[in-house]
């Protein structure tokens, strides 16, 4: 059983600089943050504040300039800076699901194959079990009647629900979401939040980036980020 008092992810004094023709630009400046099991953590800030960069540090998609990110998942503790790109990709695929604002479904695959894709990419694909898992996830997001359709044949809200199902394909302990409701109308966004809350109630951990301060009451805890620095916090881990 996961210890709720022990962080899943620890971010320690992380900085990130992007090098431009005008010099080094500090996207993150000395970030310290712990993410605990079972919480719905919001990372809130304006465009350009460093939200997505911080998310990239958590997922290992981008390398930090200094500091450290440690992950404690599946009974193991690892330092992301010590992993090769291939090891990072495998770790990410097996321990976290990622949901994007733009959905990023593959247009040439139908919905069930989009959901099964992470299983294949992580070396966990089993023809019968993987299909059954994908069907169960699509049923969970109320799309069981659309499994053979392609992304272009369903609405944006439905595509986001498929993206959530895909993020859950490998049963990861952590879900990270980058502005997942930014392209959706309010009713559809509320439905996505209902799915997220259901996942948290089941014991999942969700980290969600947003610019919308109106969403703060929906999070169990939130941090605000301004110019690459954490400037506020609310709620309880």
C-alpha positions in Angstrom: 0.0 0.0 0.0 1.3 3.5 -0.9 2.2 5.7 2.1 0.1 8.9 1.7 2.7 10.8 3.8 5.6 9.9 1.5 5.8 11.9 -1.8 5.5 10.2 -5.2 7.6 13.0 -6.7 10.1 15.3 -5.0 11.4 18.4 -6.9 14.4 19.9 -5.2 15.9 23.3 -6.1 15.1 22.8 -9.8 16.1 25.5 -12.3 15.7 25.5 -16.0 17.4 27.9 -18.4 16.6 28.2 -22.1 19.4 29.7 -24.1 18.4 32.3 -26.6 20.2 34.9 -28.8 19.5 37.4 -26.0 21.1 35.2 -23.4 19.9 32.6 -20.9 16.3 32.8 -20.0 15.3 31.4 -16.6 12.1 29.4 -17.1 12.2 27.9 -13.5 14.1 29.4 -10.6 14.8 27.1 -7.6 11.5 25.1 -7.5 10.8 23.0 -4.4 7.7 20.9 -4.6 6.5 17.5 -3.3 3.6 15.6 -4.9 1.8 13.2 -2.5 -0.3 10.1 -3.3 -4.0 10.6 -3.8 -4.0 14.4 -4.2 -5.5 16.5 -7.0 -2.8 19.2 -7.3 -3.3 22.2 -9.4 -0.4 24.3 -10.8 -1.9 27.7 -11.6 -0.3 30.6 -13.4 -0.5 32.9 -16.4 0.8 32.1 -19.9 4.6 32.0 -19.8 4.8 31.6 -16.0 6.6 28.3 -16.3 3.6 25.9 -15.7 4.3 23.6 -18.7 8.1 23.7 -18.1 7.5 22.5 -14.5 5.2 19.7 -15.9 8.0 18.7 -18.3 10.4 18.4 -15.3 7.9 16.1 -13.5 7.5 13.9 -16.6 11.1 13.9 -17.6 10.2 15.2 -21.1 12.8 18.0 -20.6 16.0 18.1 -18.6 16.5 20.6 -15.8 19.6 22.8 -15.7 20.2 22.2 -12.0 18.6 20.6 -8.9 17.0 17.2 -8.8 13.7 15.4 -9.3 13.2 12.1 -7.5 10.4 9.7 -8.1 9.1 7.1 -5.7 6.9 4.8 -7.7 6.2 1.0 -7.9 8.3 0.5 -4.8 11.4 2.1 -6.3 13.1 5.4 -5.8 14.9 6.9 -8.8 16.7 10.1 -9.7 15.5 11.3 -13.1 18.9 12.9 -13.9 20.5 9.4 -13.7 18.3 7.9 -16.4 19.1 7.7 -20.1 16.5 9.0 -22.6 15.4 5.4 -23.3 15.1 4.6 -19.5 13.1 7.9 -19.0 10.7 7.0 -21.8 10.1 3.5 -20.4 9.7 4.9 -16.8 7.3 7.5 -18.0 5.2 5.1 -20.0 4.8 2.7 -17.1 4.4 5.1 -14.2 2.4 8.1 -15.5 -0.2 9.1 -17.9 -0.2 12.4 -19.7 -3.2 14.3 -20.9 -2.7 17.3 -23.3 -5.0 20.2 -24.2 -4.7 19.3 -27.9 -5.6 15.6 -27.2 -2.8 14.3 -29.4 -4.7 11.2 -30.6 -3.3 9.5 -33.6 -5.7 10.2 -36.5 -4.9 7.0 -38.4 -5.9 4.8 -35.4 -9.4 4.1 -34.2 -10.2 4.9 -30.6 -9.5 1.5 -29.1 -6.1 1.3 -30.8 -5.3 4.8 -29.6 -6.0 3.7 -26.0 -3.9 0.5 -26.5 -0.9 2.4 -27.9 0.8 3.1 -24.5 0.7 -0.6 -23.7 2.5 -1.4 -26.9 5.1 1.5 -26.5 5.9 0.3 -23.0 6.3 -3.4 -23.9 3.2 -4.4 -22.0 0.9 -5.3 -24.9 -1.0 -8.5 -24.7 -3.5 -9.0 -27.5 -6.5 -10.2 -25.5 -5.8 -8.5 -22.2 -4.8 -5.1 -23.7 -8.0 -5.0 -25.8 -10.1 -5.8 -22.8 -8.4 -3.2 -20.8 -8.9 -0.6 -23.5 -12.6 -1.5 -23.7 -13.1 -1.1 -20.0 -11.4 2.3 -20.0 -13.5 3.5 -22.9 -16.6 2.3 -21.1 -15.5 4.2 -18.0 -15.4 7.5 -20.0 -18.7 6.6 -21.6 -17.4 5.9 -25.1 -18.0 2.1 -25.4 -20.3 2.6 -28.4 -17.6 4.5 -30.4 -14.6 2.2 -30.1 -14.2 1.7 -33.9 -14.5 5.3 -34.7 -11.5 7.6 -35.6 -10.7 10.8 -33.7 -12.1 12.9 -36.6 -15.5 11.3 -36.2 -16.1 12.4 -32.6 -16.3 15.7 -30.8 -13.5 17.5 -29.0 -14.9 16.6 -25.6 -15.1 13.0 -26.6 -11.5 13.1 -27.9 -10.4 14.4 -24.5 -12.1 11.6 -22.8 -10.3 9.1 -25.1 -7.1 10.9 -24.1 -7.8 10.3 -20.5 -8.6 6.6 -21.1 -5.3 6.4 -23.0 -3.4 8.0 -20.1 -4.8 5.2 -17.8 -3.9 2.4 -20.2 -0.9 1.1 -18.1 -2.6 1.7 -14.7 -0.2 4.5 -13.7 -0.1 5.9 -10.2 0.2 9.5 -11.5 -1.7 11.4 -14.1 -0.4 14.8 -15.3 -2.6 17.1 -17.4 -1.6 20.2 -19.2 -4.6 22.6 -19.6 -6.9 19.6 -20.3 -10.0 21.7 -20.4 -8.6 24.7 -22.2 -10.2 23.8 -25.5 -13.5 22.6 -24.1 -16.8 24.3 -23.4 -17.9 24.6 -19.7 -20.3 21.7 -19.7 -17.7 19.3 -21.3 -15.0 20.6 -19.0 -17.2 19.8 -16.0 -17.5 16.3 -17.3 -13.7 15.9 -17.5 -13.4 17.2 -14.0 -16.0 14.6 -12.8 -13.8 11.9 -14.4 -10.7 13.3 -12.7 -12.4 13.5 -9.3 -13.6 9.9 -9.7 -10.0 8.9 -10.4 -8.8 10.7 -7.3 -11.5 9.1 -5.2 -10.1 5.8 -6.4 -6.6 6.7 -5.1 -5.0 8.2 -8.2 -2.8 11.2 -8.0 -3.4 14.0 -10.5 -1.3 17.1 -11.3 -3.1 19.6 -13.5 -1.7 22.8 -15.0 -4.2 25.6 -15.7 -4.3 29.4 -16.1 -7.9 29.5 -14.8 -7.9 30.6 -11.1 -11.7 29.9 -11.1 -10.7 26.2 -10.9 -8.9 26.5 -7.6 -11.8 25.2 -5.4 -11.8 21.9 -7.4 -8.2 21.0 -6.3 -7.3 19.4 -3.0 -4.2 21.5 -3.1 -2.8 24.1 -5.5 0.4 26.1 -6.0 0.7 29.3 -8.0 3.7 30.0 -10.3 4.9 33.4 -11.4 8.0 34.1 -13.6 9.3 30.6 -12.9 8.9 30.8 -9.1 6.3 29.3 -6.8 4.5 32.3 -5.2 1.6 30.8 -3.3 -0.1 27.6 -2.1 -3.5 26.6 -0.8 -5.3 23.5 0.4 -3.9 20.4 2.0 -1.8 17.6 0.5 
